Amino acid sequence: MKISNSKDLALAIVASSSPTLSIKDKIKLYEDSVEAIKQYNLPFVEAEKQEQINNGKVIAEALERGESLFG
């Protein structure tokens, strides 16, 4: 499942981190969290892109055959 709001999740991760972390460490944790979430989401983003490409091909093929897209 794709994580839709990576920045909010990263903030939640920082908020739940140790209160003894320095501000510098919390900023690093936030940046690392955003990057980790981005990497986690990558397969989902690629799958969405491929689905859009496939849908475009189906529409183009239907139009080439003169078929209506609306039924």
Residue pairs with C-beta under 8 A, 6 or more apart in sequence:
1 44
2 41
2 44
2 45
3 9
3 37
3 40
3 41
6 33
6 34
6 37
6 38
6 41
7 34
9 33
9 37
10 30
10 33
10 34
10 37
11 30
13 29
13 30
13 33
14 26
14 29
14 30
14 33
17 26
17 29
21 29
59 69
62 69
63 69
